[in-house]
């Protein structure tokens, strides 16, 4: 069984996973969308619009 299949099975069974904020114990502040999603312009626009972690400075 692949790792993603195992993780999905755990999720379907109701297991809760830690969020990025819980792992870092603080918000993730990203200055540039490139750092979050790479050079794809469409993904950068989506990250700017929808990510709760993307903060404009």
N, C-alpha and C positions, 0 to 999 in steps of 0.2 A: 504494500500500500504506500502511495506517495505521501510525503509530509503534508502537502496541502489537503489531501483527502483526510488525513488524520486530524488536522486542525479543524476542518469543516465538520467532521463527526463530533469533535469535542464541542464546537459551537452549537450544533444542532441538539446536543445533549444538555445544553443550558450552562455550560461552563463559561465563566466570565473571564475576560482577558484584561490586563492592565492597559490603560491608555498611555500615550506618550507623556502626558502631564504627570501621571502617577509614577512613571519610570524616572522622569527627570526631576520630579518634585517641584516643578515650576513650568511656566508656559515656555513654549519653544518660539523664540524670536528669530525670524528669518528676514534678513535685509533685502534679499534678492530672490525672486521666484526661481531663477536658474539653480540656486542651491537646493531647492525643494524638488523640482521636476525635470531639470535638465534644459536643453536648448529648444525643445518643441514649443513654439509660440502659442499654439492652441492650449496646451496643457498649462503654460504659464498664465494665460488669461483665466482659465478655469480655477487655478490655484489662487489667484488674486481675488476672484469673485467668491469662492466658496470655502477656502481654508480658514478655520478659526485660529490657526497658528501663524498665518502671514500677517505681519504688522508693518505698516508703512512708517518709515522714519523720516 
